[in-house]
């Protein structure tokens, strides 16, 4: 989502600084090799360890002079509808992060046509990318120890991404009732310089803006740096501010327009008095949000940062600051951030199920392009071969990995898919013995292990379940080394046939039809 706001932008190159790895950062240069950005002093990793699909690309030669190293390369996704990056921060779940995705088209494909596509955070819609040179940013509180950032085709071109960054925030900052806040703008008021890392320890990007107001500033940056403020607004941002004209004492106001109406705005306003006030003189004003008083009788103190935030979402697009009658100085502001709350209506798949299917995928080295992101949701992106319940959270109820080239023994991770009703591992190269845990999957009614290299005997519990249950189907044919004399298997007609197996000529298609007949 884009906000129409007139700003004065100025990029400050600044001196080159030594690069480093920040333990709270994940910095990915998409489509590139490991590299160092000597301008901001951060090391960027290749994206190959974070995604297993897509194609590397480079912007057209005429765009190679991009100041930002990360914007010269990209990764595009011509295949599949959803392609997901997996970020695994060092911290555990329930932490707050700033996540920024950057996009610079640069006519990399020679088509001169900017794609339009969707961006998802985990399983929920984040925004639509429509511009050819932009970044999207969200403050996100995780529920897991990983985060998926997914690009989704919408029928208007091939999705692409230039850079992906994760920054760990203090959990006491940006507190709202929403887990996801989309940043609309972040303004450094009264400045002409754009700041980010290393000035900002969270690597927020502060866009300079100079309104038609008086600019005030201080040179005492060291004092501002030493303040114990969890928001850690850069001292170089707080050292400038703008105030009303002393001659008019008009109200100070900031308003904006949006092409996407929202009733869920949040504002975070940052103040630090930079003027040394004479004795017995004060600066006092009230803070209004959409015409309603948010803070009354606010008296900022010299070089002491204060962040005022809205306690609940508001539906207007106006902030104003009005002086009190006893104030000797006009209202001012140093910096402001505006966010839009993102609804997260869809729950991720049950964590035990996610861990199990990921372990299965790793064990058998299954890296299908469609096996990305959450396995079950959103429903139109459910992994191929899976069916899931409509529970909250969803559970995997059916898994078909027939003819998938699986080798080795039957992974113990299948035991954690406790909602499985159908498991088809036929026509693979699985070996070893049948694990007993298969008998104790409580909802399992169809188990197809035919045409593998299994050996040994059928576990007693599994044989008993097969011989006593009229709703359980077991397929073991096509395993010449497997002794099935203590088992019964199902015939095509649905009756039990003792001490025998189905003919090896029975195909996987025929078995699929049998499953449909029983559902």
Legacy VTK file of the C-alpha trace (Angstrom):
# vtk DataFile Version 3.0
C-alpha trace
ASCII
DATASET POLYDATA
POINTS 519 float
0.000 0.000 0.000
1.319 3.430 -0.918
0.708 6.725 0.833
0.585 10.025 -1.031
2.817 12.375 0.932
4.983 15.187 -0.357
8.484 14.768 1.027
11.924 16.107 0.304
14.327 13.209 -0.091
18.070 13.460 0.112
20.468 10.544 0.218
23.606 10.942 2.216
26.371 8.615 1.150
28.555 9.196 4.166
31.878 7.497 4.837
32.420 3.817 4.197
32.365 1.736 7.362
33.569 -1.713 8.292
31.032 -4.463 7.689
29.872 -6.759 10.467
27.346 -9.474 11.241
24.697 -8.377 13.716
23.350 -11.416 15.630
19.833 -9.962 15.604
19.821 -9.421 11.844
19.149 -11.608 8.820
20.303 -9.819 5.653
19.632 -11.491 2.302
20.737 -10.224 -1.106
18.394 -12.118 -3.419
19.946 -13.688 -6.493
23.471 -12.682 -5.449
26.478 -14.239 -3.754
27.581 -13.372 -0.224
28.581 -9.719 -0.246
29.365 -6.767 1.983
27.578 -3.446 1.833
30.370 -1.070 2.776
28.007 1.917 2.884
25.890 0.703 5.805
28.430 -1.774 7.164
26.436 -4.999 6.957
27.187 -8.366 5.411
24.508 -9.803 3.131
24.066 -13.506 2.468
23.026 -15.263 -0.694
19.403 -16.377 -0.610
20.124 -19.960 -1.636
19.908 -21.232 1.941
16.513 -19.625 2.480
14.553 -20.813 -0.570
14.887 -23.682 -3.052
12.996 -22.290 -6.041
13.240 -19.378 -8.431
15.831 -18.040 -10.841
18.656 -15.573 -10.321
18.536 -12.357 -12.317
20.337 -9.049 -12.799
18.924 -5.644 -13.575
19.525 -4.231 -17.047
22.993 -2.656 -17.564
21.624 0.885 -17.454
20.517 0.268 -13.845
23.818 -1.148 -12.581
24.763 2.175 -11.009
22.279 1.611 -8.203
23.699 2.936 -4.957
22.234 0.020 -3.003
24.202 -3.116 -3.733
21.170 -5.293 -2.997
19.122 -3.742 -5.809
21.420 -4.879 -8.604
20.343 -8.525 -8.457
17.068 -10.305 -7.801
15.324 -13.651 -7.779
12.254 -14.223 -9.941
9.673 -17.003 -9.719
8.268 -18.071 -13.089
7.230 -21.487 -11.708
4.607 -22.193 -9.089
1.958 -19.895 -7.678
3.468 -19.430 -4.214
7.196 -19.247 -3.451
8.343 -18.749 0.136
11.477 -17.693 1.966
11.989 -19.255 5.399
13.679 -17.038 7.987
14.918 -18.564 11.234
16.047 -15.907 13.738
18.289 -16.824 16.645
15.514 -15.966 19.082
12.629 -18.245 20.019
8.962 -17.658 19.194
6.857 -14.678 20.332
9.523 -12.141 19.455
9.006 -8.913 17.566
10.814 -8.217 14.321
11.021 -5.636 11.609
10.821 -7.440 8.257
11.575 -5.542 5.057
11.243 -6.814 1.488
12.796 -4.685 -1.269
11.859 -4.730 -4.936
13.688 -3.110 -7.853
12.485 -4.301 -11.234
15.275 -2.714 -13.283
13.839 -4.236 -16.482
15.717 -7.437 -15.678
13.593 -9.431 -18.148
13.710 -6.871 -20.956
9.914 -6.615 -21.054
9.645 -3.085 -19.608
6.505 -4.149 -17.778
6.365 -4.007 -13.995
4.799 -7.154 -12.472
2.038 -7.005 -9.884
1.903 -9.742 -7.247
0.908 -10.551 -3.692
3.090 -10.602 -0.594
2.219 -12.824 2.388
3.616 -12.958 5.905
3.386 -16.585 7.029
-0.134 -17.637 5.927
-1.792 -14.214 5.792
-1.965 -11.517 3.143
0.406 -8.618 3.732
0.169 -6.330 0.691
0.262 -6.154 -3.099
3.503 -5.102 -4.779
2.725 -2.739 -7.653
5.686 -0.365 -7.938
8.943 -1.084 -9.737
11.177 0.463 -7.058
9.877 0.094 -3.553
10.167 -1.698 -0.247
7.488 -3.090 2.016
8.006 -3.261 5.756
6.126 -4.868 8.608
6.599 -5.032 12.375
5.674 -8.616 13.138
5.324 -10.601 16.355
5.951 -14.256 15.597
4.092 -17.245 16.984
6.784 -19.701 15.842
10.584 -19.732 15.734
10.493 -19.163 11.979
8.833 -16.747 9.565
7.705 -17.355 5.989
7.706 -14.485 3.510
5.851 -15.608 0.387
5.452 -14.134 -3.084
2.208 -15.089 -4.818
1.243 -14.789 -8.468
-1.903 -12.807 -9.217
-1.886 -13.179 -12.997
-0.075 -9.906 -13.701
3.504 -10.948 -14.283
6.246 -12.944 -12.591
6.961 -12.153 -8.915
10.493 -11.096 -8.009
12.402 -9.797 -4.996
15.689 -7.925 -4.593
16.416 -8.111 -0.866
14.908 -9.484 2.330
15.876 -8.243 5.783
14.866 -9.195 9.329
15.777 -7.027 12.337
15.157 -7.996 15.959
13.257 -5.356 17.935
12.829 -4.798 21.641
9.605 -6.587 22.615
8.514 -3.562 24.643
8.251 -1.445 21.484
5.362 -1.102 19.034
2.883 -2.721 21.417
-0.623 -3.019 19.987
-3.394 -5.599 19.964
-2.271 -6.652 16.469
0.636 -8.975 15.692
1.388 -7.307 12.352
1.802 -3.603 11.601
2.545 -2.482 8.060
4.768 0.596 8.049
3.311 3.327 5.862
5.903 5.979 6.485
8.627 6.878 8.942
9.592 10.553 8.885
12.677 12.371 10.134
11.118 15.808 10.602
13.210 18.905 9.940
16.057 17.081 8.251
17.347 16.605 4.717
19.270 13.422 5.509
18.079 9.818 5.267
19.237 7.590 8.139
19.300 3.845 8.709
21.930 1.467 10.141
24.409 2.059 11.782
22.779 5.250 13.118
19.641 3.224 13.804
20.449 0.037 15.713
17.214 -1.523 14.416
18.013 -0.501 10.823
14.785 1.428 10.385
14.825 3.766 7.391
14.053 7.362 8.377
12.927 9.440 5.411
13.741 13.167 5.701
10.979 15.735 5.392
10.876 19.482 5.912
7.421 20.947 6.372
6.739 24.655 6.031
7.533 25.199 9.698
10.437 26.461 11.759
13.333 24.035 12.130
15.130 23.718 15.455
18.080 21.513 16.341
20.801 20.693 18.822
24.422 19.640 18.493
24.444 17.716 21.790
24.149 14.328 20.097
26.107 12.431 22.754
23.507 13.153 25.431
20.724 11.867 23.193
22.674 8.677 22.501
23.023 7.842 26.181
19.302 7.791 26.947
17.763 4.459 27.968
14.902 4.447 25.472
13.655 1.082 24.097
12.621 2.692 20.798
16.213 3.829 20.300
15.329 6.525 17.794
18.694 7.622 16.357
20.250 10.643 18.009
20.776 12.180 14.584
17.030 11.937 13.999
16.100 13.414 17.371
18.600 16.276 17.083
16.302 18.046 14.612
12.656 19.015 14.975
10.126 21.433 13.582
7.799 23.726 15.475
5.020 26.184 14.786
5.839 29.756 13.965
6.222 31.646 17.245
4.514 34.634 15.733
1.293 32.870 14.838
1.049 30.042 17.397
-1.027 28.049 14.946
-1.807 24.397 15.581
0.714 21.976 14.151
-0.830 19.259 11.995
0.144 16.246 9.898
-2.326 14.562 7.575
-2.085 11.962 4.855
-4.137 10.240 2.186
-4.195 6.584 1.226
-5.338 4.697 -1.846
-6.475 1.896 0.466
-8.934 3.074 3.133
-8.109 1.803 6.590
-9.817 2.082 9.928
-6.846 0.624 11.739
-4.070 3.203 11.832
-1.464 3.411 14.569
0.805 6.395 15.180
4.109 6.477 17.047
5.277 10.049 17.636
8.797 10.735 18.879
9.750 13.841 20.832
12.876 15.254 22.470
13.181 18.910 23.428
16.188 20.328 21.585
15.813 23.934 22.681
17.276 25.113 25.994
14.339 26.987 27.492
14.927 30.043 29.668
14.155 29.731 33.357
10.464 29.884 34.298
9.420 29.407 30.685
7.716 26.236 29.511
6.586 24.421 26.408
3.273 22.593 26.819
0.885 21.238 24.256
-1.780 18.651 23.640
-1.590 15.780 21.173
-4.701 15.083 19.108
-5.364 12.000 17.006
-8.132 12.511 14.470
-9.496 15.380 16.543
-9.531 13.516 19.857
-7.105 14.265 22.662
-4.498 11.532 22.978
-2.202 13.261 25.474
-3.042 16.382 27.468
-0.542 18.744 29.062
2.527 17.230 27.444
5.698 18.940 28.665
8.786 17.589 26.884
12.088 17.697 28.739
15.426 18.757 27.304
17.117 15.906 25.384
14.871 13.257 26.951
13.281 11.078 24.241
9.590 10.305 24.648
7.460 8.160 22.355
3.720 8.781 22.344
1.670 6.096 20.629
-2.009 5.571 20.037
-3.416 2.999 22.438
-5.956 1.700 19.929
-6.375 1.878 16.156
-7.988 4.986 14.705
-9.767 5.536 11.403
-8.774 9.116 10.598
-5.714 10.451 8.842
-4.781 13.425 10.968
-2.429 14.203 13.848
-2.350 17.646 15.438
-0.494 19.363 18.252
-2.066 22.345 20.009
-0.308 24.570 22.544
-1.807 25.364 25.929
-2.470 28.934 26.984
0.326 28.911 29.570
2.919 27.692 27.061
5.669 30.092 26.079
6.697 28.072 23.039
4.872 26.377 20.219
4.385 22.662 19.683
7.004 20.605 17.849
7.793 17.090 16.684
11.060 15.279 15.891
9.874 12.140 14.116
6.730 10.148 13.446
5.817 6.656 12.264
2.453 5.619 10.845
1.378 1.979 10.629
-1.624 0.104 9.308
-2.760 -2.901 11.331
-2.854 -6.151 9.361
-5.517 -8.700 10.211
-4.238 -12.259 10.571
-7.423 -14.322 10.213
-5.803 -17.607 9.192
-4.036 -19.888 11.674
-0.903 -21.767 10.717
-0.900 -25.563 10.544
-0.470 -27.374 13.867
3.186 -27.026 14.857
3.701 -30.744 15.553
2.377 -31.502 12.078
4.633 -28.870 10.528
7.694 -30.249 12.298
6.774 -33.790 11.258
6.250 -33.032 7.567
9.431 -30.940 7.464
11.376 -33.826 9.018
9.875 -36.202 6.459
10.811 -33.822 3.663
14.369 -33.575 4.991
14.734 -37.330 5.585
13.779 -38.209 2.027
15.253 -35.072 0.461
11.962 -34.052 -1.068
12.279 -30.526 -2.398
9.252 -29.978 -4.581
8.660 -26.373 -5.574
5.110 -26.608 -4.238
6.313 -27.839 -0.831
7.008 -24.348 0.492
5.594 -22.249 3.261
2.809 -23.653 5.400
1.710 -27.145 4.303
-2.054 -26.632 4.716
-2.983 -22.970 4.452
-4.088 -20.893 2.720
-6.285 -23.651 1.327
-5.540 -22.859 -2.313
-1.814 -23.380 -1.622
-2.000 -26.715 0.228
1.021 -28.846 -0.641
0.544 -31.358 -3.437
-0.299 -34.796 -2.027
-1.711 -33.411 1.235
-5.222 -32.943 2.518
-5.922 -31.051 5.718
-8.709 -30.584 8.214
-10.608 -27.367 8.789
-9.677 -27.382 12.465
-8.034 -24.392 14.107
-5.168 -25.015 13.754
-5.399 -27.237 10.662
-4.125 -30.831 10.787
-2.774 -33.052 8.006
-5.339 -35.793 7.339
-4.029 -37.380 4.138
-0.526 -37.795 2.729
0.175 -39.273 -0.687
3.878 -39.728 -1.439
3.419 -42.526 -3.930
6.074 -42.755 -6.668
8.175 -40.041 -5.018
11.517 -41.837 -5.127
11.632 -42.349 -1.358
14.591 -44.401 -0.136
15.479 -45.767 3.292
13.339 -46.845 6.197
9.916 -45.511 7.140
10.635 -42.314 9.063
9.533 -42.111 12.678
8.201 -38.604 11.963
5.072 -40.174 10.462
4.071 -41.086 14.029
3.548 -37.388 14.795
0.914 -36.972 12.091
-1.747 -38.132 14.518
-4.703 -36.929 12.431
-3.708 -38.997 9.396
-6.559 -40.961 7.865
-4.813 -41.951 4.627
-1.103 -42.660 4.119
0.133 -43.764 0.705
3.848 -44.583 0.385
3.486 -47.052 -2.468
5.806 -47.458 -5.457
8.942 -46.229 -3.711
12.174 -47.884 -2.570
11.509 -48.055 1.152
13.325 -50.830 2.980
13.678 -52.238 6.467
10.947 -53.475 8.751
7.432 -52.179 9.270
7.384 -49.846 12.317
4.823 -50.718 14.964
3.766 -47.085 15.468
1.719 -47.301 12.260
-0.817 -49.385 14.189
-1.311 -46.622 16.728
-2.134 -43.719 14.445
-5.630 -43.272 15.907
-7.491 -42.151 12.776
-5.607 -44.090 10.121
-7.986 -46.087 7.905
-5.927 -46.533 4.712
-2.259 -47.567 4.698
-0.685 -48.333 1.334
2.904 -49.612 1.478
2.752 -51.716 -1.667
5.607 -52.053 -4.150
8.560 -51.232 -1.912
11.477 -53.279 -0.536
10.164 -53.830 2.984
11.281 -56.924 4.873
10.672 -58.852 8.105
7.216 -59.536 9.477
4.138 -57.440 10.046
4.102 -56.123 13.646
1.537 -57.905 15.776
-0.370 -54.713 16.610
-0.677 -53.788 12.943
-1.714 -57.328 11.992
-4.344 -57.339 14.726
-5.732 -53.965 13.647
-5.921 -55.183 10.071
-7.664 -58.448 10.948
-10.200 -57.012 13.397
-11.177 -53.687 11.857
-13.652 -53.544 8.999
-12.748 -49.911 8.279
-8.983 -50.331 7.977
-7.299 -51.049 4.619
-3.717 -52.337 4.513
-1.792 -52.778 1.256
1.519 -54.685 1.427
1.718 -56.417 -1.957
4.858 -55.968 -4.016
7.240 -56.426 -1.056
8.797 -59.848 -1.804
10.956 -59.877 1.341
8.054 -59.094 3.667
6.419 -62.006 5.524
2.684 -61.310 5.672
1.489 -64.720 6.940
0.226 -63.179 10.164
-1.703 -60.469 8.362
-4.851 -59.976 6.331
-5.092 -57.521 3.469
-7.997 -55.967 1.652
-9.282 -57.136 -1.679
-10.670 -54.758 -4.277
-14.194 -55.720 -3.298
-13.628 -54.551 0.264
-13.625 -58.018 1.945
-10.755 -59.351 4.026
-8.644 -62.104 2.503
-6.639 -64.028 5.076
-2.917 -64.791 4.633
-2.697 -63.238 1.199
-1.930 -59.989 -0.574
-3.419 -58.132 -3.490
-1.974 -59.006 -6.903
1.101 -57.002 -7.824
-0.696 -55.864 -10.975
-3.021 -53.670 -8.913
-2.014 -50.121 -9.760
-1.741 -46.983 -7.684
-4.585 -45.540 -9.752
-6.790 -48.472 -8.836
-5.960 -47.941 -5.183
-6.837 -44.266 -5.445
-10.230 -45.245 -6.872
-10.716 -47.618 -3.956
-10.040 -44.797 -1.522
-12.634 -42.643 -3.240
-15.196 -45.433 -2.974
-14.654 -45.615 0.766
-14.869 -41.902 1.465
LINES 1 520
519 0 1 2 3 4 5 6 7 8 9 10 11 12 13 14 15 16 17 18 19 20 21 22 23 24 25 26 27 28 29 30 31 32 33 34 35 36 37 38 39 40 41 42 43 44 45 46 47 48 49 50 51 52 53 54 55 56 57 58 59 60 61 62 63 64 65 66 67 68 69 70 71 72 73 74 75 76 77 78 79 80 81 82 83 84 85 86 87 88 89 90 91 92 93 94 95 96 97 98 99 100 101 102 103 104 105 106 107 108 109 110 111 112 113 114 115 116 117 118 119 120 121 122 123 124 125 126 127 128 129 130 131 132 133 134 135 136 137 138 139 140 141 142 143 144 145 146 147 148 149 150 151 152 153 154 155 156 157 158 159 160 161 162 163 164 165 166 167 168 169 170 171 172 173 174 175 176 177 178 179 180 181 182 183 184 185 186 187 188 189 190 191 192 193 194 195 196 197 198 199 200 201 202 203 204 205 206 207 208 209 210 211 212 213 214 215 216 217 218 219 220 221 222 223 224 225 226 227 228 229 230 231 232 233 234 235 236 237 238 239 240 241 242 243 244 245 246 247 248 249 250 251 252 253 254 255 256 257 258 259 260 261 262 263 264 265 266 267 268 269 270 271 272 273 274 275 276 277 278 279 280 281 282 283 284 285 286 287 288 289 290 291 292 293 294 295 296 297 298 299 300 301 302 303 304 305 306 307 308 309 310 311 312 313 314 315 316 317 318 319 320 321 322 323 324 325 326 327 328 329 330 331 332 333 334 335 336 337 338 339 340 341 342 343 344 345 346 347 348 349 350 351 352 353 354 355 356 357 358 359 360 361 362 363 364 365 366 367 368 369 370 371 372 373 374 375 376 377 378 379 380 381 382 383 384 385 386 387 388 389 390 391 392 393 394 395 396 397 398 399 400 401 402 403 404 405 406 407 408 409 410 411 412 413 414 415 416 417 418 419 420 421 422 423 424 425 426 427 428 429 430 431 432 433 434 435 436 437 438 439 440 441 442 443 444 445 446 447 448 449 450 451 452 453 454 455 456 457 458 459 460 461 462 463 464 465 466 467 468 469 470 471 472 473 474 475 476 477 478 479 480 481 482 483 484 485 486 487 488 489 490 491 492 493 494 495 496 497 498 499 500 501 502 503 504 505 506 507 508 509 510 511 512 513 514 515 516 517 518
